[in-house]
């Protein structure tokens, strides 16, 4: 299928969802579809580019993914209409299945004591249960009981938590390793480290989110891991749980996971950031140890890496919800949080005369994060990192700790910069 025909098909499928920006968004996506090796990554990028052009609510995003999945399945089955690319799309776990089947042995964790035969058997069981059968990993997974029955005697600590730690970490490792191999096949030279970015994401993973790594370096480390002895692995791939502030090239791990139960993944990186960033110390800011640390940390990032960290806040929400909320409690919590802000800044202080509803207040915050005129990063007195997005004299504060919106109100930069904090930089 030619480029233009592919575009017409996609536009036809998505017409009812998009405004007049749909063609532009889809053209940008299709420019780079050769770099994607799995559907999940293409779908994720599709939504990202559409979000840059027009706002979508969660319901519409879900509908879009369902429609796009159907389109993808249709193209995959119809060989006569396959996408005109040198490296075809594949099911999300197909390359992982192939990768697992190629392993003669694999280190499953320091708490799994068994010979190569048993490790291979355990890996084959995970392959069948979690990949081929599609059962999910994570909290509450049913496979833990079966895993303990089959392999519990090889665990130094026979508990559901330890079994889940081994299963989840192993599955995330082989998935990421398989992606690296696929990137090499597809000629993808760089990839992006993606943290999950929810309230459960640890600070170590947040510090690596958006960083860009050379595929060649990652492939070399993957090969070293596969061919190494278990006792050598701590030196090749140490467990890291601390916030990393240095240069990406100096980070000892070239691909996730960083630690047990790490949920980080990798995604192809294929274009440079359209905007330029610069680390600037605002006038009047004292040079302290914290200020030096903040400036050095962002100076260690490339322009594209800073861009990825800024754009990660497009996924922020008001009051990040708990991990497993009850629906009625969640609606109440989120409603009260944003209602309180709305009543204070819109109704009481009348800072936004053109806003009439909470939905408009929420949408304005999102649009400022999407297209800011200025961006600051600060270390608060609580030692947490915050981003401040400005549009004229309206500021949106977001937490880099849990990726949530803290507040939005009218204030000029000069007045806000006088606020007591440990460190502050302007990056855009």
Protein Blocks (a to p, Z undefined) as FASTA:
>chain_A
ZZklmmmmmmmmmmmmpcfklmmmmmmmmmmmmmpcbfklmmmmmmmmmmmmoccdfklm
mmmmmmmmmmmmmmmmmmmlgccdfbdcddfklmmmmmmmmpmbdcebjklccdfklmmm
mmmmmmmmmmmnopaedehiaklmmmmmmmmmmpfbdcfklmmmmmmmmmmmmmmmmmmm
mmmmnopabdcdddfkiaklcfklmmmgopacdfklmmmmmmmmmmpcfklmmmmmccdf
bdcfbdfklpmbfbdcfbehiabdcdddfbdcfbdcdddddehiacdfklmmmmmmmmmp
cfklmmmmmmmmmmpcehiadfbdcfklmmmmmmmmmmmmmmmmmmmnopalmbcbfklm
mmmmmmmmmmcfbdcddddfkopacddddehjaccdddfklopafbdcdddfklmmmpcc
fbdcdfZZ
